[in-house]
């Protein structure tokens, strides 16, 4: 895709080249573009600034990506209405991972609600959860024994966080953790928008043998305020077919198993 010595692109052609490269690769570095287009890094930075002003990309640390990676905290009732087919399909796939007489941890998040609605075990199941809404859903299932973590209730997520919840988790050891996140950056890891939630999520990871992330494709390349962990702590990710191929390759390169559900 690099230019030859005889090729010189005007500004409009450079901009289109940059956008095409972004769609193919997910992110592009200033130095990389300068080399390919045979112009200075100053020229590339000016190009990226113009494209950012046009809201066609987002600049970050000597590179560019297609969308802003930063997300803000929103109420669960708002988030539950987004990416509904994707979350429902992910929930169905996640429920297949539950084994007879299993013991699992379910974190907070709207994808966890769709997951919980798919849990109808034929054998006894033990669930530990920080989500008040997950408790409400699963308490209707006769074969499910639910342990609700205690502590401070976050209004935006209707879930529990804080020292009491983390202390309770130290008393448990479960086979699997099913966790939802606000953002997954292959280089930075899993993130959420709240510091207390990130802390209780880390305690959940310590309490589980296997970590399964449920995340629709819109979560990739995004970052919340608080880092939960790196991808080295993740065993498996369940996502939908909207995930980009270059992201799948990045995850595979880091040894993460990815289940992709078709939408």
VMD Tcl script that draws the C-alpha trace (Angstrom):
set ca {
  {0.00 0.00 0.00}
  {3.05 2.29 0.25}
  {3.65 4.92 -2.42}
  {6.41 4.54 -4.99}
  {9.03 7.24 -5.56}
  {7.17 8.47 -8.65}
  {3.87 8.98 -6.85}
  {2.90 12.23 -5.15}
  {-0.56 12.63 -3.69}
  {-2.37 15.86 -3.14}
  {-4.05 16.65 0.17}
  {-7.42 15.12 -0.76}
  {-5.77 11.94 -1.99}
  {-3.68 11.70 1.18}
  {-6.79 12.04 3.31}
  {-8.53 9.24 1.43}
  {-5.41 7.07 1.73}
  {-5.34 7.65 5.49}
  {-9.04 6.77 5.91}
  {-8.66 3.65 3.77}
  {-5.68 2.57 5.87}
  {-7.68 3.13 9.06}
  {-10.55 0.96 7.85}
  {-8.11 -1.82 6.94}
  {-5.86 -1.70 10.00}
  {-7.92 -0.14 12.78}
  {-5.19 2.32 13.68}
  {-2.28 4.02 11.90}
  {0.87 5.64 13.24}
  {2.11 9.06 12.13}
  {5.59 7.75 11.33}
  {4.13 4.83 9.39}
  {1.96 7.10 7.23}
  {4.81 9.53 6.63}
  {6.95 6.69 5.31}
  {4.23 5.27 3.09}
  {3.17 8.63 1.65}
  {6.74 9.98 1.46}
  {5.92 13.22 3.24}
  {7.04 14.68 6.55}
  {5.48 13.76 9.88}
  {4.48 17.42 10.24}
  {2.39 17.10 7.06}
  {0.74 13.93 8.35}
  {-0.10 15.57 11.69}
  {-1.74 18.45 9.82}
  {-3.71 15.95 7.74}
  {-4.85 14.11 10.86}
  {-5.84 17.38 12.55}
  {-8.02 18.32 9.58}
  {-9.66 14.89 9.48}
  {-10.26 15.02 13.23}
  {-11.97 18.41 12.87}
  {-14.21 16.79 10.25}
  {-14.96 14.04 12.84}
  {-13.60 11.35 10.53}
  {-11.00 10.02 12.97}
  {-9.58 10.46 16.47}
  {-5.95 11.28 17.23}
  {-4.14 9.61 20.11}
  {-0.41 9.36 21.02}
  {1.23 9.67 17.61}
  {-1.45 7.66 15.83}
  {-5.05 7.80 14.67}
  {-8.13 5.60 15.07}
  {-11.60 5.78 13.55}
  {-13.59 6.62 16.68}
  {-12.97 8.24 20.04}
  {-11.78 5.54 22.45}
  {-13.12 7.30 25.53}
  {-16.54 6.57 26.98}
  {-18.55 8.02 29.84}
  {-20.69 6.41 32.50}
  {-24.36 6.01 31.54}
  {-27.33 4.54 33.37}
  {-28.03 0.83 32.85}
  {-31.54 1.59 31.53}
  {-29.99 3.60 28.67}
  {-27.27 1.06 27.83}
  {-29.70 -1.88 27.91}
  {-31.44 -0.48 24.81}
  {-28.24 -0.47 22.75}
  {-26.96 -3.39 20.62}
  {-29.88 -5.55 21.75}
  {-29.60 -8.36 19.12}
  {-25.86 -8.61 19.75}
  {-26.22 -8.77 23.53}
  {-29.02 -11.33 23.34}
  {-27.00 -13.62 21.03}
  {-23.93 -13.28 23.24}
  {-26.04 -14.17 26.28}
  {-27.35 -17.31 24.59}
  {-23.82 -18.43 23.70}
  {-22.50 -17.69 27.20}
  {-25.26 -19.76 28.83}
  {-23.96 -22.81 26.93}
  {-20.73 -22.63 28.94}
  {-22.49 -23.35 32.23}
  {-21.88 -26.91 33.42}
  {-24.05 -29.05 35.74}
  {-23.58 -28.16 39.41}
  {-21.42 -25.21 38.38}
  {-20.50 -22.22 40.53}
  {-20.04 -18.95 38.69}
  {-19.53 -15.23 39.26}
  {-21.59 -12.76 37.23}
  {-20.42 -9.16 37.13}
  {-22.55 -6.10 36.41}
  {-23.52 -4.65 33.04}
  {-26.37 -4.83 30.58}
  {-24.94 -7.80 28.67}
  {-25.03 -9.69 31.98}
  {-28.79 -9.09 32.14}
  {-29.30 -10.69 28.72}
  {-27.04 -13.54 29.84}
  {-28.96 -14.05 33.09}
  {-32.26 -14.30 31.20}
  {-30.85 -17.28 29.27}
  {-29.91 -19.25 32.39}
  {-32.43 -22.07 33.02}
  {-30.33 -24.90 34.48}
  {-31.51 -28.49 34.69}
  {-28.98 -29.07 37.49}
  {-28.18 -26.95 40.57}
  {-26.21 -23.79 39.88}
  {-24.54 -21.40 42.33}
  {-24.24 -17.76 41.28}
  {-22.37 -14.95 43.00}
  {-23.15 -11.52 41.59}
  {-22.67 -7.82 42.17}
  {-25.70 -6.97 40.03}
  {-28.96 -6.37 41.87}
  {-30.86 -6.91 38.62}
  {-29.13 -10.24 37.92}
  {-30.17 -11.35 41.43}
  {-33.76 -10.34 40.68}
  {-33.76 -12.37 37.44}
  {-32.07 -15.51 38.76}
  {-33.92 -15.63 42.08}
  {-36.92 -16.78 40.02}
  {-35.04 -19.94 38.97}
  {-35.65 -22.81 41.43}
  {-32.33 -24.56 40.71}
  {-30.21 -21.42 41.08}
  {-28.76 -20.42 44.45}
  {-27.82 -16.75 44.37}
  {-25.35 -14.95 46.62}
  {-25.78 -11.20 46.34}
  {-22.62 -9.28 47.15}
  {-23.09 -6.50 49.68}
  {-21.82 -2.96 49.94}
  {-22.27 0.37 48.21}
  {-24.89 0.34 45.41}
  {-23.96 2.31 42.32}
  {-27.04 4.04 40.93}
  {-25.91 4.07 37.30}
  {-25.32 0.30 37.13}
  {-27.63 -0.86 39.98}
  {-24.73 -2.98 41.19}
  {-22.63 -3.35 44.32}
  {-19.02 -2.22 44.74}
  {-16.63 -1.39 47.57}
  {-14.70 -3.11 50.34}
  {-17.58 -5.26 51.64}
  {-18.14 -6.82 48.23}
  {-14.43 -7.45 47.75}
  {-14.13 -9.04 51.20}
  {-17.02 -11.40 50.44}
  {-15.36 -12.46 47.18}
  {-12.26 -13.56 49.07}
  {-14.41 -16.27 50.70}
  {-15.40 -17.83 47.36}
  {-13.72 -19.75 44.57}
  {-15.73 -20.37 41.41}
  {-15.20 -22.13 38.11}
  {-15.99 -19.16 35.86}
  {-16.38 -15.41 35.89}
  {-18.65 -13.85 33.31}
  {-17.78 -10.19 33.05}
  {-18.99 -7.29 30.95}
  {-16.80 -4.27 30.23}
  {-17.14 -0.75 28.88}
  {-14.08 -1.03 26.67}
  {-11.53 -3.51 25.30}
  {-8.27 -2.16 23.92}
  {-5.93 -4.97 22.77}
  {-2.94 -3.02 24.05}
  {-4.45 -1.57 27.23}
  {-6.82 -4.34 28.32}
  {-10.28 -4.30 29.88}
  {-11.72 -1.07 31.25}
  {-14.80 0.32 32.95}
  {-15.97 3.85 33.69}
  {-15.85 3.53 37.49}
  {-12.87 3.03 39.82}
  {-14.83 1.07 42.45}
  {-16.30 -1.24 39.85}
  {-12.85 -1.93 38.40}
  {-11.63 -2.89 41.87}
  {-14.46 -5.33 42.53}
  {-13.97 -6.78 39.04}
  {-10.34 -7.53 39.90}
  {-11.48 -9.31 43.07}
  {-13.87 -11.37 40.92}
  {-11.00 -12.36 38.63}
  {-9.04 -13.57 41.66}
  {-12.05 -15.66 42.76}
  {-12.49 -17.50 39.44}
  {-10.61 -20.20 37.57}
  {-11.65 -18.95 34.14}
  {-12.47 -15.42 32.95}
  {-15.04 -15.07 30.16}
  {-15.68 -11.59 28.78}
  {-19.07 -10.85 27.19}
  {-18.71 -7.82 24.93}
  {-20.50 -6.74 21.79}
  {-18.33 -5.51 18.92}
  {-18.87 -1.82 19.74}
  {-16.73 -2.22 22.88}
  {-13.49 -2.90 21.00}
  {-11.03 -0.05 20.63}
  {-12.76 1.83 23.46}
  {-11.46 2.82 26.90}
  {-13.22 3.57 30.14}
  {-11.67 5.62 32.93}
  {-10.50 2.66 35.02}
  {-8.39 -0.31 33.91}
  {-9.54 -3.70 35.17}
  {-6.79 -5.95 33.83}
  {-4.69 -6.80 30.79}
  {-5.69 -9.37 28.21}
  {-3.32 -11.87 29.83}
  {-5.96 -12.36 32.55}
  {-8.68 -13.22 30.00}
  {-9.35 -16.80 28.88}
  {-12.17 -16.22 26.44}
  {-14.19 -13.44 24.81}
  {-17.68 -13.86 23.38}
  {-18.62 -11.18 20.87}
  {-20.65 -10.68 17.71}
  {-19.84 -10.80 14.01}
  {-19.44 -7.03 13.83}
  {-15.93 -7.32 15.25}
  {-13.20 -6.22 12.82}
  {-10.84 -8.82 11.38}
  {-7.76 -6.88 12.45}
  {-9.08 -6.90 16.05}
  {-9.63 -10.66 15.92}
  {-6.04 -11.07 14.75}
  {-4.74 -8.87 17.59}
  {-6.61 -10.98 20.13}
  {-5.38 -14.23 18.58}
  {-1.81 -12.92 18.70}
  {-2.26 -12.43 22.46}
  {-3.55 -15.96 22.95}
  {-7.18 -15.03 23.68}
  {-9.87 -17.43 22.52}
  {-12.74 -15.57 20.78}
  {-16.21 -16.95 20.13}
  {-18.03 -14.97 17.46}
  {-21.82 -15.20 17.28}
  {-23.49 -14.36 13.98}
  {-26.01 -11.50 13.88}
}
mol new
graphics top color blue
foreach p $ca { graphics top sphere $p radius 0.5 }
foreach p [lrange $ca 0 end-1] q [lrange $ca 1 end] { graphics top cylinder $p $q radius 0.2 }
display resetview
